[in-house]
Amino acid sequence: MDYHPDFNDWIQDYEQIRGNLNLHFIWPRHRPPTINTYRYAIYKDRFDYLLFDLKCHFNGSATPMQKAYENGTTKIWLDQFNHDFPKFIDQMQLNSFVNENYEVIDLAAGPTKVINKLATAPEIQKTINIYLANLLDLNQKGFFNKP
């Protein structure tokens, strides 16, 4: 991945993302596998695909993240949402990442496109630079500051 060949550019972009509390995500902590350990390994930190994976899990589908969802306190935590993805989005205040129908926005394709299938590792790798560019651009425009 060569999105940040210059360290100073990387630091500026990192500060922009870390400076927006709407882009901080907290998951239950316990022994691996966890959402935090799997999300990078499987989706290279593409939060949009992680949300889509979670939506598929709530709908009863097997997903690449399933081991993390069914482990320890994560299972107990997710069970409180009763497999209700809109309830999860609303309670976790993640509405900026879905449209009005609770379809997950594809941040690499733009805010009007939605994800409709789980991605493969090559698909993720192919889109990671545009995802990062769009994430930074949308953040600068206040896209993630929606109520």
C-alpha positions as CSV (number, residue, x, y, z in Angstrom):
1,M,0.0,0.0,0.0
2,D,1.6,3.3,-1.1
3,Y,-1.0,5.9,-0.1
4,H,1.3,7.6,2.3
5,P,4.9,7.5,0.9
6,D,5.7,10.7,2.9
7,F,5.7,10.2,6.7
8,N,4.6,13.9,7.4
9,D,1.6,13.5,5.1
10,W,0.7,10.3,6.9
11,I,0.9,12.1,10.3
12,Q,-1.4,14.9,9.1
13,D,-4.0,12.4,7.7
14,Y,-3.8,10.3,10.9
15,E,-4.4,13.4,13.1
16,Q,-7.4,14.3,10.9
17,I,-9.0,10.9,11.4
18,R,-8.1,10.5,15.1
19,G,-9.3,14.1,15.8
20,N,-12.9,13.2,14.8
21,L,-14.6,11.4,17.6
22,N,-17.2,10.1,15.2
23,L,-14.4,8.0,13.7
24,H,-13.4,6.3,17.0
25,F,-14.9,2.8,17.5
26,I,-15.0,0.9,20.7
27,W,-15.4,-2.9,20.7
28,P,-15.5,-5.4,23.6
29,R,-12.1,-6.5,24.9
30,H,-11.3,-10.2,25.6
31,R,-9.0,-12.9,24.4
32,P,-8.5,-13.2,20.6
33,P,-10.2,-13.5,18.2
34,T,-11.7,-10.0,18.7
35,I,-13.2,-7.5,16.3
36,N,-10.1,-5.4,16.7
37,T,-7.7,-8.2,15.7
38,Y,-9.8,-9.5,12.9
39,R,-11.0,-6.2,11.3
40,Y,-7.5,-5.4,10.0
41,A,-6.5,-8.9,9.0
42,I,-9.7,-9.4,7.0
43,Y,-10.8,-5.9,5.9
44,K,-7.6,-3.8,6.2
45,D,-9.5,-1.5,8.6
46,R,-12.2,-0.8,6.0
47,F,-14.9,0.1,8.5
48,D,-17.6,0.0,5.8
49,Y,-16.9,-3.6,5.0
50,L,-16.7,-4.5,8.7
51,L,-20.2,-2.9,9.1
52,F,-21.5,-4.9,6.1
53,D,-20.0,-8.1,7.6
54,L,-21.8,-7.3,10.8
55,K,-25.1,-6.7,9.0
56,C,-24.7,-10.1,7.3
57,H,-24.0,-11.7,10.6
58,F,-27.2,-10.1,12.1
59,N,-29.1,-11.5,9.2
60,G,-27.9,-15.0,10.0
61,S,-25.2,-15.4,7.3
62,A,-21.8,-16.9,8.0
63,T,-19.1,-14.2,7.6
64,P,-15.3,-13.9,7.8
65,M,-15.6,-12.1,11.2
66,Q,-18.0,-14.7,12.7
67,K,-15.4,-16.2,15.1
68,A,-14.9,-12.7,16.6
69,Y,-18.6,-12.1,16.9
70,E,-19.2,-15.4,18.7
71,N,-16.3,-15.0,21.2
72,G,-16.5,-14.1,24.8
73,T,-17.9,-10.7,25.7
74,T,-18.4,-9.7,22.1
75,K,-21.2,-12.3,21.7
76,I,-22.8,-11.1,24.9
77,W,-22.5,-7.5,23.7
78,L,-23.9,-8.2,20.2
79,D,-26.7,-10.3,21.6
80,Q,-28.2,-7.1,23.2
81,F,-29.1,-5.9,19.7
82,N,-31.2,-9.0,19.0
83,H,-29.7,-9.4,15.5
84,D,-31.3,-6.0,14.6
85,F,-28.8,-4.1,12.5
86,P,-30.7,-0.8,12.5
87,K,-30.9,-0.9,16.3
88,F,-27.1,-1.5,16.4
89,I,-26.5,1.4,14.0
90,D,-28.8,3.8,16.0
91,Q,-27.5,2.8,19.4
92,M,-23.9,3.0,18.4
93,Q,-24.5,6.3,16.5
94,L,-23.1,5.0,13.3
95,N,-25.7,6.5,11.0
96,S,-23.1,8.3,8.9
97,F,-22.1,5.0,7.5
98,V,-25.5,3.9,6.3
99,N,-28.2,5.4,4.1
100,E,-31.8,5.9,5.2
101,N,-32.5,2.2,4.5
102,Y,-29.6,1.1,6.6
103,E,-27.6,0.0,3.6
104,V,-23.9,0.3,4.3
105,I,-22.2,3.1,2.3
106,D,-19.2,2.0,0.2
107,L,-16.7,4.6,1.2
108,A,-14.4,3.7,-1.7
109,A,-17.1,4.2,-4.3
110,G,-18.6,7.4,-2.8
111,P,-21.5,8.3,-0.4
112,T,-24.2,7.4,-2.8
113,K,-23.1,3.8,-3.4
114,V,-23.8,0.9,-1.1
115,I,-22.1,-2.4,-0.4
116,N,-24.1,-5.4,-1.5
117,K,-21.6,-8.3,-1.0
118,L,-18.7,-9.3,1.2
119,A,-15.4,-8.4,-0.3
120,T,-12.4,-10.6,-1.0
121,A,-8.9,-9.8,0.1
122,P,-7.8,-8.8,-3.4
123,E,-10.9,-6.6,-3.8
124,I,-10.1,-4.8,-0.5
125,Q,-6.4,-4.4,-1.5
126,K,-7.4,-3.0,-4.8
127,T,-9.6,-0.3,-3.3
128,I,-7.7,0.6,-0.1
129,N,-6.0,3.8,-1.5
130,I,-9.3,5.2,-2.9
131,Y,-11.0,4.3,0.4
132,L,-8.4,6.2,2.4
133,A,-8.6,9.2,0.0
134,N,-12.4,9.3,0.2
135,L,-12.4,8.8,4.0
136,L,-10.2,11.8,4.4
137,D,-12.2,13.9,1.9
138,L,-15.5,13.0,3.5
139,N,-14.1,13.7,6.9
140,Q,-12.9,17.2,5.8
141,K,-16.4,17.9,4.4
142,G,-18.0,17.0,7.7
143,F,-19.8,13.9,6.3
144,F,-19.2,11.9,9.6
145,N,-20.6,14.6,11.8
146,K,-24.2,13.8,11.1
147,P,-26.5,13.3,14.1
